[in-house]
Amino acid sequence: MNLAARLEQSRPTHPTPAGPGAPAGAAHQHVVPLPVRDPFAGVKAGVHRGLLESLGPKLYDPHLEQAELDVLVRHTLQAVLDAEQTPLSAADRTRIAQEVTDEILGHGPLEPLLRDGEITEIMVNGPESIFVERSGHIHAVEARFADDVHLRRTIDKIVGRIGRRVDESSPMVDARLADGSRVNAVIAPIALDGSLLTIRKFSPDPFTDQDLIAFGTMTPQVRDFLEACVRGRRNIVISGGTGSGKTTLLNVISGFIPDDERILTIEDAAELQLRQRHVLRMESRPANTEGRGQVSIRDLVRNALRMRPDRIVVGEVRDGAALDMLQAMNTGHDGSITTVHANSPRDSLSRLETMVLMAGVELPVRAIRDQVASAVNLIVQQARLKDGSRRITAITEVEGMESDVITLQDLFVFDFAAGIDDSGRFRGGLVSTGLRPKFAGHLQDLGVDLHPAMFVRGRG
């Protein structure tokens, strides 16, 4: 019988009184949940101490390669375990060795979750509550931190590796792991029930356009259309809500940029993984403890214009940087791509207008809309549907201005009328509205042809 089963049997049960009107003898037994204690917590603590005593400063030697440190820790760990007086089975030895190694070299209880390729997001709601996202659905897991100090130590390890900090004076931080996964941490006094940690995982082998086709995010025809738009230097805005897959789609679409162009990426936390030869990556920086040294996305966009880029790819615009981005798109840096948080193509234009006003420049609304209409050519709307899947729900062309309104034209829309199958998954996909983009002639002038079959009404 395994440990979990033995603990379950050992839990006391207490009678529950019958409710009003229940027949005599209707009282039933229920299990009183008790916290599950790790029976090897003491052993692990001893092994951990022994390992630290044996290696000491070597654990923090900057001249020691990570691979060398891994080997050194594992060899020392086996020696410490051999000296342990507590009788241990082979399975227990393996488990303890792995957990202590994860604590020393990795991120403690999170390490097995980070290794699990099916998990796309990890949500730590305090030391004793961890949830993960699999296939678009959220599930609780049994992993736990010993206490909030243990969780804080893990957060400090993550943010410290990229020169960020988190403390009472700066209790929120964005960071990233070595594989590019995005990390957000919030600690006391902002977090009331223990430190909060959210990790959005990114695969070391990024998704390709073929992966997105297999997932149902896009169709082959839509993939060909987006590639033609990128090669034809159309300015593209990817719009969607939190967790809808905007960054993944941005990474895939950016992969269509020709290999002989100079690409400059600007992000809050570096996540994009472009494979072209000539890629320059820049990351914003928060202010230091004295309130100095901040480098914003807007600063980086301005500086990018002096670096002779062929393309500018901004991970996300969320403030006055929108004005600089629109001006860049309108002054010869066509073919740029960015993302915004919005629930529809029309909403994304409203968001851009609002963010331009955040730049502090007093412009009439008509002038702002003129800027947006002339800069943005295509809006790709991404959404996470109720079945957990992430799909492109609309591809919309920005046609121009009509009076004081920006006119839009849907080229592809998601077919929600197809309904849901027995497993709860949407049957529909992206289908053409039958309309060709007005910029088709411009693409043809650049030698990029749009096959008429892409725009057969009702075809995906």
C-alpha positions as a Markdown table, in Angstrom:
| # | Residue | x | y | z |
|---|---|---|---|---|
| 1 | Met | 0.0 | 0.0 | 0.0 |
| 2 | Asn | 1.5 | 3.4 | -1.0 |
| 3 | Leu | 2.0 | 6.3 | 1.4 |
| 4 | Ala | -1.1 | 8.3 | 0.2 |
| 5 | Ala | -3.4 | 5.3 | 0.8 |
| 6 | Arg | -1.9 | 4.7 | 4.3 |
| 7 | Leu | -2.4 | 8.3 | 5.2 |
| 8 | Glu | -6.0 | 8.2 | 3.9 |
| 9 | Gln | -6.8 | 5.2 | 6.1 |
| 10 | Ser | -5.3 | 6.8 | 9.1 |
| 11 | Arg | -7.5 | 9.9 | 8.9 |
| 12 | Pro | -10.1 | 10.0 | 11.7 |
| 13 | Thr | -13.8 | 10.1 | 10.8 |
| 14 | His | -16.6 | 11.7 | 12.8 |
| 15 | Pro | -20.3 | 11.3 | 12.6 |
| 16 | Thr | -22.3 | 14.1 | 11.1 |
| 17 | Pro | -25.8 | 14.8 | 12.6 |
| 18 | Ala | -28.8 | 14.1 | 10.4 |
| 19 | Gly | -30.4 | 17.1 | 8.9 |
| 20 | Pro | -33.9 | 18.3 | 10.0 |
| 21 | Gly | -36.6 | 15.9 | 9.0 |
| 22 | Ala | -34.2 | 13.1 | 8.2 |
| 23 | Pro | -35.1 | 9.6 | 9.3 |
| 24 | Ala | -33.5 | 8.2 | 12.4 |
| 25 | Gly | -30.1 | 6.7 | 11.8 |
| 26 | Ala | -29.5 | 9.0 | 8.8 |
| 27 | Ala | -26.3 | 10.3 | 10.3 |
| 28 | His | -23.4 | 9.4 | 8.1 |
| 29 | Gln | -19.7 | 9.3 | 8.3 |
| 30 | His | -17.5 | 11.8 | 6.5 |
| 31 | Val | -13.8 | 12.2 | 6.2 |
| 32 | Val | -12.2 | 15.2 | 8.0 |
| 33 | Pro | -9.4 | 16.4 | 5.7 |
| 34 | Leu | -6.1 | 16.7 | 7.4 |
| 35 | Pro | -2.9 | 18.2 | 5.9 |
| 36 | Val | -0.7 | 15.5 | 4.4 |
| 37 | Arg | 2.8 | 15.7 | 5.9 |
| 38 | Asp | 5.8 | 14.6 | 4.0 |
| 39 | Pro | 7.2 | 11.6 | 6.1 |
| 40 | Phe | 10.7 | 12.3 | 4.6 |
| 41 | Ala | 10.7 | 16.1 | 5.4 |
| 42 | Gly | 13.3 | 15.6 | 8.1 |
| 43 | Val | 15.5 | 13.4 | 5.9 |
| 44 | Lys | 15.3 | 15.9 | 3.1 |
| 45 | Ala | 16.2 | 18.7 | 5.4 |
| 46 | Gly | 19.2 | 16.8 | 6.7 |
| 47 | Val | 20.4 | 15.8 | 3.2 |
| 48 | His | 19.9 | 19.5 | 2.1 |
| 49 | Arg | 22.1 | 20.7 | 5.0 |
| 50 | Gly | 24.7 | 18.1 | 4.3 |
| 51 | Leu | 24.9 | 19.1 | 0.7 |
| 52 | Leu | 25.3 | 22.8 | 1.5 |
| 53 | Glu | 28.0 | 22.0 | 4.0 |
| 54 | Ser | 29.9 | 19.8 | 1.5 |
| 55 | Leu | 29.8 | 22.2 | -1.4 |
| 56 | Gly | 29.6 | 25.6 | 0.4 |
| 57 | Pro | 30.7 | 28.5 | -1.9 |
| 58 | Lys | 31.0 | 26.2 | -4.9 |
| 59 | Leu | 27.2 | 26.5 | -5.4 |
| 60 | Tyr | 27.6 | 30.2 | -6.1 |
| 61 | Asp | 30.8 | 30.1 | -8.0 |
| 62 | Pro | 30.2 | 32.3 | -11.1 |
| 63 | His | 33.1 | 30.6 | -13.0 |
| 64 | Leu | 31.5 | 27.2 | -12.6 |
| 65 | Glu | 29.6 | 26.1 | -15.7 |
| 66 | Gln | 26.0 | 25.0 | -15.1 |
| 67 | Ala | 26.7 | 21.5 | -16.5 |
| 68 | Glu | 29.7 | 21.1 | -14.1 |
| 69 | Leu | 27.6 | 22.3 | -11.2 |
| 70 | Asp | 24.9 | 19.8 | -12.0 |
| 71 | Val | 27.4 | 16.9 | -12.0 |
| 72 | Leu | 29.0 | 18.1 | -8.8 |
| 73 | Val | 25.7 | 18.4 | -7.0 |
| 74 | Arg | 24.5 | 15.0 | -8.1 |
| 75 | His | 27.7 | 13.2 | -7.0 |
| 76 | Thr | 27.8 | 15.0 | -3.7 |
| 77 | Leu | 24.1 | 14.3 | -3.1 |
| 78 | Gln | 24.7 | 10.5 | -3.5 |
| 79 | Ala | 27.5 | 10.6 | -1.0 |
| 80 | Val | 25.4 | 12.5 | 1.5 |
| 81 | Leu | 22.5 | 10.0 | 1.0 |
| 82 | Asp | 24.8 | 7.1 | 1.5 |
| 83 | Ala | 25.8 | 8.5 | 4.9 |
| 84 | Glu | 22.1 | 9.0 | 5.9 |
| 85 | Gln | 21.2 | 6.7 | 8.8 |
| 86 | Thr | 17.4 | 6.4 | 8.0 |
| 87 | Pro | 16.6 | 3.2 | 6.1 |
| 88 | Leu | 15.4 | 4.1 | 2.6 |
| 89 | Ser | 14.1 | 2.1 | -0.2 |
| 90 | Ala | 15.5 | 2.6 | -3.7 |
| 91 | Ala | 12.3 | 4.5 | -4.8 |
| 92 | Asp | 12.5 | 6.8 | -1.7 |
| 93 | Arg | 16.2 | 7.5 | -2.3 |
| 94 | Thr | 15.4 | 8.4 | -5.9 |
| 95 | Arg | 12.6 | 10.7 | -4.9 |
| 96 | Ile | 14.5 | 12.5 | -2.2 |
| 97 | Ala | 17.5 | 12.9 | -4.5 |
| 98 | Gln | 15.3 | 14.4 | -7.2 |
| 99 | Glu | 13.5 | 16.8 | -4.8 |
| 100 | Val | 16.7 | 18.0 | -3.2 |
| 101 | Thr | 18.3 | 18.5 | -6.7 |
| 102 | Asp | 15.3 | 20.4 | -7.8 |
| 103 | Glu | 15.6 | 22.7 | -4.8 |
| 104 | Ile | 19.3 | 23.3 | -5.2 |
| 105 | Leu | 19.5 | 23.6 | -9.0 |
| 106 | Gly | 16.0 | 24.4 | -10.0 |
| 107 | His | 12.8 | 25.9 | -8.6 |
| 108 | Gly | 11.8 | 23.4 | -5.9 |
| 109 | Pro | 8.3 | 22.0 | -6.1 |
| 110 | Leu | 7.7 | 23.8 | -9.4 |
| 111 | Glu | 10.5 | 21.9 | -11.2 |
| 112 | Pro | 8.4 | 18.8 | -12.1 |
| 113 | Leu | 5.7 | 21.1 | -13.4 |
| 114 | Leu | 8.1 | 23.0 | -15.5 |
| 115 | Arg | 9.4 | 19.7 | -17.0 |
| 116 | Asp | 5.9 | 18.6 | -17.9 |
| 117 | Gly | 5.4 | 19.4 | -21.5 |
| 118 | Glu | 1.6 | 19.3 | -21.3 |
| 119 | Ile | 1.4 | 22.1 | -18.8 |
| 120 | Thr | 1.1 | 25.6 | -20.4 |
| 121 | Glu | 0.6 | 27.7 | -17.2 |
| 122 | Ile | 1.5 | 27.4 | -13.5 |
| 123 | Met | -0.4 | 29.4 | -11.0 |
| 124 | Val | 0.9 | 29.5 | -7.4 |
| 125 | Asn | -1.8 | 31.0 | -5.1 |
| 126 | Gly | 0.3 | 31.0 | -1.9 |
| 127 | Pro | 2.6 | 28.2 | -0.6 |
| 128 | Glu | -0.1 | 25.5 | -0.3 |
| 129 | Ser | -2.2 | 26.1 | -3.4 |
| 130 | Ile | -0.9 | 25.4 | -6.9 |
| 131 | Phe | -2.9 | 25.2 | -10.1 |
| 132 | Val | -1.8 | 24.3 | -13.6 |
| 133 | Glu | -3.4 | 24.7 | -17.1 |
| 134 | Arg | -3.5 | 21.6 | -19.3 |
| 135 | Ser | -5.2 | 21.7 | -22.7 |
| 136 | Gly | -6.8 | 25.0 | -21.9 |
| 137 | His | -8.4 | 23.8 | -18.6 |
| 138 | Ile | -7.2 | 24.6 | -15.0 |
| 139 | His | -6.5 | 21.8 | -12.5 |
| 140 | Ala | -5.2 | 21.8 | -8.9 |
| 141 | Val | -2.0 | 19.8 | -8.2 |
| 142 | Glu | -0.6 | 18.3 | -5.1 |
| 143 | Ala | 2.7 | 20.1 | -5.2 |
| 144 | Arg | 3.3 | 22.5 | -2.2 |
| 145 | Phe | 5.9 | 24.8 | -0.8 |
| 146 | Ala | 6.9 | 24.4 | 2.8 |
| 147 | Asp | 5.9 | 27.9 | 3.7 |
| 148 | Asp | 5.8 | 31.4 | 2.3 |
| 149 | Val | 9.5 | 31.9 | 3.0 |
| 150 | His | 10.2 | 28.9 | 0.8 |
| 151 | Leu | 8.1 | 30.4 | -1.9 |
| 152 | Arg | 9.8 | 33.8 | -1.6 |
| 153 | Arg | 13.2 | 32.2 | -1.9 |
| 154 | Thr | 12.1 | 30.6 | -5.2 |
| 155 | Ile | 10.7 | 33.9 | -6.5 |
| 156 | Asp | 14.0 | 35.7 | -5.5 |
| 157 | Lys | 16.0 | 33.0 | -7.4 |
| 158 | Ile | 13.9 | 33.5 | -10.6 |
| 159 | Val | 14.0 | 37.3 | -10.6 |
| 160 | Gly | 17.6 | 37.6 | -9.4 |
| 161 | Arg | 18.9 | 35.7 | -12.4 |
| 162 | Ile | 17.8 | 38.5 | -14.8 |
| 163 | Gly | 18.7 | 41.4 | -12.6 |
| 164 | Arg | 15.2 | 42.1 | -11.4 |
| 165 | Arg | 14.2 | 42.6 | -7.7 |
| 166 | Val | 11.0 | 42.2 | -5.6 |
| 167 | Asp | 10.6 | 43.5 | -2.1 |
| 168 | Glu | 8.1 | 45.4 | 0.0 |
| 169 | Ser | 9.0 | 48.7 | -1.8 |
| 170 | Ser | 8.5 | 47.0 | -5.2 |
| 171 | Pro | 6.1 | 44.1 | -4.5 |
| 172 | Met | 5.3 | 43.3 | -8.2 |
| 173 | Val | 7.7 | 42.1 | -10.8 |
| 174 | Asp | 7.7 | 40.6 | -14.4 |
| 175 | Ala | 10.6 | 38.3 | -15.1 |
| 176 | Arg | 11.4 | 35.3 | -17.3 |
| 177 | Leu | 13.0 | 31.9 | -17.0 |
| 178 | Ala | 16.0 | 30.7 | -19.0 |
| 179 | Asp | 13.7 | 29.1 | -21.6 |
| 180 | Gly | 11.8 | 32.3 | -22.2 |
| 181 | Ser | 8.8 | 31.4 | -20.0 |
| 182 | Arg | 7.1 | 34.5 | -18.7 |
| 183 | Val | 6.9 | 35.0 | -14.9 |
| 184 | Asn | 4.8 | 37.4 | -12.8 |
| 185 | Ala | 5.2 | 37.6 | -9.0 |
| 186 | Val | 3.3 | 39.6 | -6.4 |
| 187 | Ile | 4.3 | 39.5 | -2.7 |
| 188 | Ala | 3.2 | 41.1 | 0.6 |
| 189 | Pro | 1.9 | 43.7 | 1.4 |
| 190 | Ile | 0.0 | 43.5 | -1.9 |
| 191 | Ala | -0.7 | 39.8 | -1.8 |
| 192 | Leu | -2.7 | 39.2 | 1.4 |
| 193 | Asp | -2.7 | 35.4 | 1.6 |
| 194 | Gly | 0.9 | 34.5 | 0.6 |
| 195 | Ser | 3.1 | 35.3 | -2.3 |
| 196 | Leu | 1.6 | 34.8 | -5.8 |
| 197 | Leu | 3.5 | 33.5 | -8.7 |
| 198 | Thr | 2.3 | 32.9 | -12.3 |
| 199 | Ile | 4.4 | 31.3 | -15.0 |
| 200 | Arg | 3.3 | 31.1 | -18.6 |
| 201 | Lys | 5.5 | 28.4 | -20.1 |
| 202 | Phe | 7.1 | 28.6 | -23.5 |
| 203 | Ser | 8.4 | 25.5 | -25.2 |
| 204 | Pro | 12.1 | 25.5 | -25.9 |
| 205 | Asp | 11.1 | 24.3 | -29.3 |
| 206 | Pro | 8.6 | 27.0 | -30.3 |
| 207 | Phe | 5.4 | 26.2 | -32.1 |
| 208 | Thr | 5.4 | 26.4 | -35.9 |
| 209 | Asp | 2.7 | 27.3 | -38.4 |
| 210 | Gln | 2.1 | 23.6 | -38.9 |
| 211 | Asp | 1.5 | 23.2 | -35.2 |
| 212 | Leu | -1.1 | 26.0 | -35.2 |
| 213 | Ile | -2.8 | 24.3 | -38.2 |
| 214 | Ala | -2.9 | 21.0 | -36.3 |
| 215 | Phe | -4.3 | 22.7 | -33.2 |
| 216 | Gly | -7.1 | 24.4 | -35.3 |
| 217 | Thr | -5.8 | 27.9 | -34.6 |
| 218 | Met | -5.6 | 28.6 | -38.3 |
| 219 | Thr | -6.2 | 26.9 | -41.6 |
| 220 | Pro | -3.7 | 26.3 | -44.4 |
| 221 | Gln | -5.3 | 29.0 | -46.5 |
| 222 | Val | -5.1 | 31.5 | -43.7 |
| 223 | Arg | -1.5 | 30.6 | -43.1 |
| 224 | Asp | -0.7 | 31.3 | -46.7 |
| 225 | Phe | -2.6 | 34.6 | -46.6 |
| 226 | Leu | -0.7 | 35.7 | -43.4 |
| 227 | Glu | 2.6 | 34.8 | -45.0 |
| 228 | Ala | 1.8 | 36.8 | -48.1 |
| 229 | Cys | 0.9 | 39.8 | -45.9 |
| 230 | Val | 4.2 | 39.6 | -44.0 |
| 231 | Arg | 6.2 | 39.2 | -47.2 |
| 232 | Gly | 4.2 | 42.1 | -48.7 |
| 233 | Arg | 5.2 | 44.3 | -45.7 |
| 234 | Arg | 1.7 | 44.9 | -44.3 |
| 235 | Asn | 1.5 | 46.3 | -40.8 |
| 236 | Ile | -0.2 | 43.8 | -38.6 |
| 237 | Val | -1.8 | 44.1 | -35.1 |
| 238 | Ile | -2.6 | 40.9 | -33.3 |
| 239 | Ser | -5.5 | 41.5 | -30.9 |
| 240 | Gly | -6.8 | 39.3 | -28.1 |
| 241 | Gly | -7.4 | 38.8 | -24.4 |
| 242 | Thr | -5.0 | 37.5 | -21.7 |
| 243 | Gly | -3.9 | 34.0 | -22.4 |
| 244 | Ser | -5.4 | 33.9 | -25.9 |
| 245 | Gly | -2.1 | 32.9 | -27.6 |
| 246 | Lys | -1.1 | 36.3 | -29.0 |
| 247 | Thr | 2.6 | 35.9 | -28.3 |
| 248 | Thr | 2.7 | 32.4 | -29.8 |
| 249 | Leu | 0.9 | 33.7 | -32.9 |
| 250 | Leu | 3.3 | 36.7 | -33.1 |
| 251 | Asn | 6.2 | 34.4 | -33.0 |
| 252 | Val | 4.9 | 32.2 | -35.8 |
| 253 | Ile | 3.9 | 35.2 | -38.0 |
| 254 | Ser | 7.3 | 36.8 | -37.4 |
| 255 | Gly | 8.9 | 33.7 | -38.7 |
| 256 | Phe | 7.5 | 34.6 | -42.2 |
| 257 | Ile | 9.8 | 37.6 | -42.3 |
| 258 | Pro | 12.5 | 37.0 | -45.0 |
| 259 | Asp | 15.9 | 35.9 | -43.7 |
| 260 | Asp | 17.8 | 38.8 | -45.3 |
| 261 | Glu | 16.0 | 41.5 | -43.4 |
| 262 | Arg | 17.2 | 43.3 | -40.2 |
| 263 | Ile | 14.6 | 42.6 | -37.5 |
| 264 | Leu | 14.4 | 44.4 | -34.2 |
| 265 | Thr | 12.3 | 43.0 | -31.4 |
| 266 | Ile | 11.2 | 45.0 | -28.3 |
| 267 | Glu | 9.5 | 43.3 | -25.3 |
| 268 | Asp | 8.8 | 43.7 | -21.6 |
| 269 | Ala | 10.1 | 40.2 | -21.0 |
| 270 | Ala | 12.0 | 38.6 | -23.9 |
| 271 | Glu | 9.8 | 35.7 | -25.2 |
| 272 | Leu | 10.1 | 35.8 | -29.0 |
| 273 | Gln | 12.3 | 33.1 | -30.5 |
| 274 | Leu | 12.9 | 34.2 | -34.1 |
| 275 | Arg | 15.2 | 32.0 | -36.2 |
| 276 | Gln | 16.3 | 34.5 | -38.8 |
| 277 | Arg | 20.0 | 35.4 | -39.0 |
| 278 | His | 19.8 | 39.2 | -38.4 |
| 279 | Val | 17.7 | 39.7 | -35.2 |
| 280 | Leu | 18.4 | 42.3 | -32.6 |
| 281 | Arg | 16.5 | 41.8 | -29.3 |
| 282 | Met | 15.8 | 44.5 | -26.7 |
| 283 | Glu | 14.1 | 44.3 | -23.4 |
| 284 | Ser | 12.6 | 47.1 | -21.2 |
| 285 | Arg | 14.0 | 47.7 | -17.7 |
| 286 | Pro | 12.2 | 48.9 | -14.5 |
| 287 | Ala | 13.5 | 51.6 | -12.3 |
| 288 | Asn | 16.0 | 50.8 | -9.6 |
| 289 | Thr | 15.6 | 51.2 | -5.8 |
| 290 | Glu | 16.2 | 55.0 | -6.2 |
| 291 | Gly | 13.6 | 55.3 | -8.9 |
| 292 | Arg | 16.1 | 55.7 | -11.7 |
| 293 | Gly | 17.3 | 53.8 | -14.7 |
| 294 | Gln | 13.9 | 52.9 | -16.1 |
| 295 | Val | 13.9 | 52.1 | -19.8 |
| 296 | Ser | 10.3 | 51.8 | -21.2 |
| 297 | Ile | 9.0 | 50.2 | -24.3 |
| 298 | Arg | 8.4 | 53.7 | -25.6 |
| 299 | Asp | 12.1 | 54.6 | -25.1 |
| 300 | Leu | 13.1 | 51.4 | -27.0 |
| 301 | Val | 10.7 | 52.1 | -29.9 |
| 302 | Arg | 12.2 | 55.6 | -30.3 |
| 303 | Asn | 15.7 | 54.3 | -30.2 |
| 304 | Ala | 14.9 | 51.5 | -32.6 |
| 305 | Leu | 14.3 | 54.1 | -35.4 |
| 306 | Arg | 18.0 | 55.0 | -35.2 |
| 307 | Met | 19.1 | 51.4 | -35.6 |
| 308 | Arg | 18.2 | 51.0 | -39.3 |
| 309 | Pro | 15.6 | 48.2 | -38.8 |
| 310 | Asp | 13.8 | 46.7 | -41.8 |
| 311 | Arg | 11.1 | 45.4 | -39.4 |
| 312 | Ile | 10.1 | 46.3 | -35.8 |
| 313 | Val | 8.3 | 43.7 | -33.8 |
| 314 | Val | 6.9 | 44.9 | -30.5 |
| 315 | Gly | 5.8 | 42.2 | -28.0 |
| 316 | Glu | 2.9 | 44.3 | -26.8 |
| 317 | Val | 2.0 | 48.0 | -26.8 |
| 318 | Arg | 0.1 | 49.1 | -23.7 |
| 319 | Asp | 0.9 | 52.8 | -23.2 |
| 320 | Gly | 2.1 | 55.9 | -25.1 |
| 321 | Ala | 4.5 | 53.7 | -27.1 |
| 322 | Ala | 1.5 | 53.2 | -29.4 |
| 323 | Leu | 2.1 | 56.7 | -30.8 |
| 324 | Asp | 5.7 | 56.0 | -31.6 |
| 325 | Met | 4.8 | 52.6 | -33.1 |
| 326 | Leu | 2.2 | 54.2 | -35.4 |
| 327 | Gln | 4.6 | 56.9 | -36.5 |
| 328 | Ala | 7.2 | 54.3 | -37.2 |
| 329 | Met | 4.7 | 52.3 | -39.4 |
| 330 | Asn | 3.9 | 55.6 | -41.2 |
| 331 | Thr | 7.4 | 56.7 | -41.9 |
| 332 | Gly | 9.0 | 53.8 | -43.8 |
| 333 | His | 9.0 | 51.0 | -41.3 |
| 334 | Asp | 6.2 | 49.1 | -42.9 |
| 335 | Gly | 5.9 | 45.4 | -42.2 |
| 336 | Ser | 5.9 | 45.9 | -38.5 |
| 337 | Ile | 4.0 | 43.7 | -36.1 |
| 338 | Thr | 2.7 | 44.1 | -32.6 |
| 339 | Thr | 0.0 | 42.9 | -30.2 |
| 340 | Val | -2.6 | 44.6 | -28.1 |
| 341 | His | -5.2 | 43.5 | -25.5 |
| 342 | Ala | -8.6 | 43.8 | -27.0 |
| 343 | Asn | -11.8 | 41.7 | -27.5 |
| 344 | Ser | -12.5 | 42.5 | -31.1 |
| 345 | Pro | -10.9 | 44.2 | -34.1 |
| 346 | Arg | -12.9 | 47.4 | -33.5 |
| 347 | Asp | -12.0 | 47.4 | -29.8 |
| 348 | Ser | -8.3 | 47.1 | -30.8 |
| 349 | Leu | -8.6 | 50.4 | -32.7 |
| 350 | Ser | -10.2 | 52.1 | -29.7 |
| 351 | Arg | -7.4 | 50.8 | -27.5 |
| 352 | Leu | -4.8 | 52.2 | -29.9 |
| 353 | Glu | -6.5 | 55.6 | -29.8 |
| 354 | Thr | -6.6 | 55.5 | -26.0 |
| 355 | Met | -2.9 | 54.6 | -25.8 |
| 356 | Val | -1.9 | 57.4 | -28.2 |
| 357 | Leu | -3.6 | 59.8 | -25.8 |
| 358 | Met | -1.6 | 58.3 | -22.9 |
| 359 | Ala | 1.6 | 59.6 | -24.7 |
| 360 | Gly | 0.7 | 63.1 | -23.4 |
| 361 | Val | 0.5 | 64.7 | -26.8 |
| 362 | Glu | -2.6 | 66.7 | -27.4 |
| 363 | Leu | -4.0 | 65.6 | -30.7 |
| 364 | Pro | -7.5 | 65.8 | -32.0 |
| 365 | Val | -9.3 | 62.4 | -32.3 |
| 366 | Arg | -9.6 | 62.8 | -36.0 |
| 367 | Ala | -5.8 | 63.1 | -36.4 |
| 368 | Ile | -5.3 | 60.1 | -34.2 |
| 369 | Arg | -7.7 | 58.0 | -36.2 |
| 370 | Asp | -6.0 | 59.1 | -39.4 |
| 371 | Gln | -2.7 | 57.9 | -38.0 |
| 372 | Val | -4.2 | 54.5 | -37.0 |
| 373 | Ala | -6.1 | 54.1 | -40.3 |
| 374 | Ser | -3.0 | 54.8 | -42.4 |
| 375 | Ala | -0.6 | 52.8 | -40.2 |
| 376 | Val | -2.5 | 49.5 | -39.5 |
| 377 | Asn | -3.3 | 47.3 | -42.5 |
| 378 | Leu | -4.5 | 44.1 | -40.9 |
| 379 | Ile | -5.9 | 43.0 | -37.5 |
| 380 | Val | -5.7 | 39.4 | -36.5 |
| 381 | Gln | -8.2 | 38.6 | -33.6 |
| 382 | Gln | -7.2 | 35.7 | -31.3 |
| 383 | Ala | -9.3 | 34.2 | -28.6 |
| 384 | Arg | -9.4 | 31.4 | -26.1 |
| 385 | Leu | -12.7 | 29.6 | -26.5 |
| 386 | Lys | -14.8 | 27.9 | -23.9 |
| 387 | Asp | -13.4 | 24.5 | -24.9 |
| 388 | Gly | -9.9 | 25.7 | -24.0 |
| 389 | Ser | -8.7 | 25.9 | -27.5 |
| 390 | Arg | -7.0 | 29.1 | -28.8 |
| 391 | Arg | -8.3 | 30.1 | -32.2 |
| 392 | Ile | -8.0 | 33.0 | -34.7 |
| 393 | Thr | -11.6 | 34.3 | -34.7 |
| 394 | Ala | -11.3 | 37.1 | -37.3 |
| 395 | Ile | -8.9 | 38.6 | -39.8 |
| 396 | Thr | -9.9 | 42.1 | -40.6 |
| 397 | Glu | -8.6 | 44.6 | -43.1 |
| 398 | Val | -8.4 | 48.3 | -42.1 |
| 399 | Glu | -9.7 | 50.0 | -45.3 |
| 400 | Gly | -9.3 | 53.7 | -44.3 |
| 401 | Met | -11.4 | 56.6 | -43.1 |
| 402 | Glu | -15.0 | 57.4 | -43.9 |
| 403 | Ser | -16.0 | 60.7 | -42.3 |
| 404 | Asp | -14.7 | 60.3 | -38.7 |
| 405 | Val | -15.0 | 56.5 | -38.6 |
| 406 | Ile | -12.3 | 53.9 | -39.4 |
| 407 | Thr | -13.8 | 51.4 | -41.9 |
| 408 | Leu | -13.1 | 47.7 | -41.5 |
| 409 | Gln | -13.7 | 44.7 | -43.7 |
| 410 | Asp | -13.7 | 41.1 | -42.4 |
| 411 | Leu | -11.7 | 38.8 | -44.7 |
| 412 | Phe | -12.0 | 35.6 | -42.5 |
| 413 | Val | -14.3 | 34.9 | -39.6 |
| 414 | Phe | -14.8 | 32.0 | -37.3 |
| 415 | Asp | -17.8 | 29.8 | -38.0 |
| 416 | Phe | -19.5 | 29.5 | -34.6 |
| 417 | Ala | -22.7 | 28.3 | -36.3 |
| 418 | Ala | -21.1 | 24.8 | -36.8 |
| 419 | Gly | -21.8 | 24.1 | -33.2 |
| 420 | Ile | -20.1 | 21.9 | -30.6 |
| 421 | Asp | -19.2 | 18.2 | -30.9 |
| 422 | Asp | -19.8 | 15.5 | -28.2 |
| 423 | Ser | -16.5 | 16.3 | -26.5 |
| 424 | Gly | -17.5 | 20.0 | -26.1 |
| 425 | Arg | -15.1 | 21.2 | -28.8 |
| 426 | Phe | -16.1 | 23.8 | -31.4 |
| 427 | Arg | -16.6 | 22.2 | -34.8 |
| 428 | Gly | -16.1 | 25.4 | -36.7 |
| 429 | Gly | -13.0 | 27.1 | -38.1 |
| 430 | Leu | -12.0 | 30.2 | -40.0 |
| 431 | Val | -13.9 | 30.7 | -43.2 |
| 432 | Ser | -13.5 | 33.3 | -45.9 |
| 433 | Thr | -16.2 | 36.0 | -46.2 |
| 434 | Gly | -15.6 | 36.0 | -50.0 |
| 435 | Leu | -14.1 | 39.5 | -49.9 |
| 436 | Arg | -10.6 | 40.2 | -51.3 |
| 437 | Pro | -8.4 | 42.8 | -49.4 |
| 438 | Lys | -8.1 | 46.2 | -51.0 |
| 439 | Phe | -4.3 | 45.9 | -50.6 |
| 440 | Ala | -4.1 | 42.9 | -53.0 |
| 441 | Gly | -2.9 | 45.2 | -55.8 |
| 442 | His | -0.1 | 46.6 | -53.6 |
| 443 | Leu | 1.0 | 43.0 | -52.8 |
| 444 | Gln | 1.0 | 42.2 | -56.5 |
| 445 | Asp | 3.2 | 45.2 | -57.2 |
| 446 | Leu | 5.7 | 43.6 | -54.7 |
| 447 | Gly | 5.6 | 40.3 | -56.5 |
| 448 | Val | 3.3 | 38.6 | -53.9 |
| 449 | Asp | 0.2 | 37.0 | -55.4 |
| 450 | Leu | -2.9 | 36.1 | -53.5 |
| 451 | His | -4.4 | 33.0 | -55.0 |
| 452 | Pro | -8.2 | 33.5 | -55.7 |
| 453 | Ala | -8.9 | 30.1 | -54.0 |
| 454 | Met | -8.1 | 31.8 | -50.6 |
| 455 | Phe | -11.2 | 33.9 | -50.9 |
| 456 | Val | -13.9 | 31.4 | -51.9 |
| 457 | Arg | -16.8 | 32.3 | -49.7 |
| 458 | Gly | -17.3 | 29.8 | -46.8 |
| 459 | Arg | -14.0 | 28.0 | -47.4 |
| 460 | Gly | -11.5 | 27.7 | -44.6 |
